[in-house]
Amino acid sequence: MQRKILFVLAQVLHIQSRMFYGKKTKPNIEMCRLFVVFILVFDTFYSCKEELGDPNPYADVLISTPVSKIENYVGLESEDWSLRTFNLDKQALDYVNELNRVDGFTESPSPIKNFDTFKSTLLDALNSQKGPVASLLKNKLLRIYVCENLGGSAVTGIVRKNGKSIGGFVILDTNTLNRNANDWISYKENSTFQKGNIKIRIRIEEEKQNTKVNALSYILLHEFGHILSETENIGPSFFLPKRSYKNFEFYKGVWKSEKVAYLDDSTFSLRPQIRFYSGSLSLDENWEKIYPILSVTPFPTLYSATNADDFFADSFVSYVHVILEKKPWELEILKNDKPIFKMENGIQKDTLTIQRKIIERILLN
């Protein structure tokens, strides 16, 4: 449809160039009006596309998978996390395989052999949560699966009851979760870039707290953010065939669609090229076009700038980590191991006042 509209617009522009000025360069008023009408039609079609949203390739998978149905969950009245922690089973395996098929991944996960060992670390991470975060987790994180060869560090899913999203589950790949907190997040940030003379170091824990448990806790809270975005109606439902962010307050003025931000054509033109775990960009050549700009945008972290869904999820974990728990989040750009640029997590920026209020409202309810 859009290509057709562009073709019509091109034809109108051609007519306009020949006919806006008639004999002896006298303006042709009727053609001016016709041109304006065509422009309005084009704008209307474009606005409709933004209103309807982009196609959601995962909708059918989420609707059909048994792991999205509350009937498959028992024992939720217990607050014992060990009763909600499972090694990968067939239903979860089928769910991941369907997601990987949609994404074009060839990986197929499998259960882990050292389940009891990893489960102990996972339970420590879950039991370390306090206050409103702990309550939210107990109410809405209905199951955690562990596996290996997932195709990523984690996958999230949503659980529904009578057509309403009431919570969700997380599937974790233990092979990618074998680093302490500071090493893990630094590795993740550097995964965007080619290796060179410049690298990134991030500190999210003091030395005594720099553990695998706290790395896992951070990852879980990010993934839990995706569940909250669905249950709290922060953004468009993951079950819709098309998802539009247009009328959702959290994304207003920041995201036009899932992958298009308002700053892409101006301040942050390099943002669409950022791909974590791709090693595609040269940090040596581009860091000045990324991090100094990032520090003055509404994105609290680089990962939050990759797409609209991760904008909420990473804002949520940033809020909990920096504001609630008052933990550090400091990024340094190093050249030959010497700092050349520093920034903190931007969750406390003035440009994120609305987003903070929304997250605070979720935590207080």
Secondary structure as UniProt FT lines:
FT   HELIX           2..19
FT   HELIX           23..25
FT   HELIX           29..52
FT   STRAND          54..55
FT   TURN            57..58
FT   HELIX           59..64
FT   HELIX           66..68
FT   HELIX           70..72
FT   TURN            76..77
FT   HELIX           81..83
FT   STRAND          85..87
FT   HELIX           90..103
FT   HELIX           115..127
FT   HELIX           131..140
FT   STRAND          141..148
FT   STRAND          154..161
FT   TURN            162..163
FT   STRAND          164..173
FT   HELIX           174..176
FT   HELIX           181..190
FT   TURN            191..192
FT   STRAND          193..194
FT   STRAND          198..203
FT   HELIX           207..209
FT   HELIX           212..231
FT   TURN            232..233
FT   TURN            238..239
FT   STRAND          242..243
FT   TURN            246..247
FT   HELIX           249..251
FT   TURN            252..254
FT   HELIX           262..265
FT   TURN            266..270
FT   HELIX           271..273
FT   TURN            276..277
FT   STRAND          281..282
FT   HELIX           283..294
FT   TURN            295..296
FT   HELIX           303..305
FT   HELIX           308..318
FT   HELIX           319..324
FT   STRAND          330..335
FT   TURN            336..337
FT   STRAND          338..344
FT   TURN            347..348
FT   HELIX           350..352
FT   HELIX           353..364
//
